[in-house]
Amino acid sequence: MRRPESGKPPLRILQITSTAVGGSWFHDQVRGLAELGNEVCAVLPREGPLADRLREIGGVRVEIIPFGLSRRIRQLPGLLRAQWRLTRFVREYRPDVIHSHLIIAMLAGRVASIGWRSALVVSQVPGLVHLRMAPFRILDRLSLHRDDLVLGSCQEIARRYQAMGARSVAVSYYGCDVHRFDPATPPDPFRREFKISDDTPTVGMVAYMYPSTFRDFREIGVKGHEVFIDAVPLILRQHPGARFFVVGDELIGDGKYRRELEHRAARLGVADRIRFTGFRSDISSVMAGLDVLVNPSMDESACYTVVEAMLMLKGVVATNVGGLPDTVRHGKTGLLIPPADPAALAQAVNELIADPAARRQLAGRGRELALRQFDITGTVNQVNELYHRMSATHAARRRLRRPEHPA
């Protein structure tokens, strides 16, 4: 194992997440830490596209351990065995750092860390939706003392965990390969695909669809697709030729939620103006074909798609919730609106469509911010630096707790 360029010794890092699909933010962090010369092992609950992508990274070990939670009593013995297996694996692997992402992985990682108390225990929190659910909120608070460091993926998350009593808190944005998004990408392929002329305004939303099963999101889903659809007729009053795109699909589910959204568009009489494209792997091409990207989320972190839109020099409208204000700075890099407000969304979109020069000015500052704040090289270096600094503090704390033995 090569020594990191920083001159610091390499670390044995256990990265744990509870998703098997998506997870580009996890993949990019694992890869970046490995490229710094650390020994990195990724633990996932099941096989899937994420595990396949991680195995393509040279030198990264991937372990599948089916940890998790379930409401079904009959599954409890299997889950307890999986938790014991994870705890035993931690003890055998002897990591310097146990770094978990997403609430289920955070809980599992905290319990497993009991098997190897020398490790620095880190939880990185990508969102706050889990705090709206009593079981997760209670378990999170009860186990928070196990964390040596909580990394909030935006300022709001960091503030919330500091208020909850976390021992140490820092902000660390999930970075990406910012150079993968070239604002010079031509819009023609996407526009030709949907038979859109060069002067037709295009507005899009790029997000997974999450069914509204939680009490707080029964009327409007987490990502706010309903708000976008409801805003379309209002936008068409000022820009009757505009076209709209919903890019993405259900991350899990049987398609029922997507059909409900399509029916909503039909009831409003705009089904012929909104294209539900499903999942697209050519996000750069999609972004190139849009004039404005909207994110009407009800709860959100800093948001990858907003960063991608900024890197592509697009106008951005987002709700003033969670970590979106970290990225979308009202009147400077984009426009912020209240959540669950289709009229406000329509007004902001109309403003950006009507003034291309102002839109380009906002987009230019947005790209500068995205390049500075979300470059994976910088975010991984920050995480690596925090590991070393907090490890020294952790080791000193353990020495103080160690009882003295007379000679």
Secondary structure, DSSP 8 states (H G I E B T S, - for coil): ----TTS----EEEEEES-SS--HHHHHHHHHHHHTT-EEEEEESS-SHHHHHHHTSTT-EEEE------S-GGGHHHHHHHHHHHHHHHHHH--SEEEEESHHHHHHHHHHGGG-TTSEEEEEE--SGGGGSHHHHHHHHHHGGG-SEEEESSHHHHHHHHHHT-SSEEE----B-GGG--TT--SHHHHHHTT--TTS-EEEEE--B----SGGGSSS-TT-HHHHHHHHHHHHHH-TT-EEEEEB-BSSSSSHHHHHHHHHHHHTT-TTTEEEEE--S-HHHHHHH-SEEEE--SS-SS-HHHHHHHHTT-EEEEESSTTHHHH--BTTTBEEE-TT-HHHHHHHHHHHHH-HHHHHHHHHHHHHHHHHH-BHHHHHHHHHHHHHHHHHHHHHHHHHHS-----
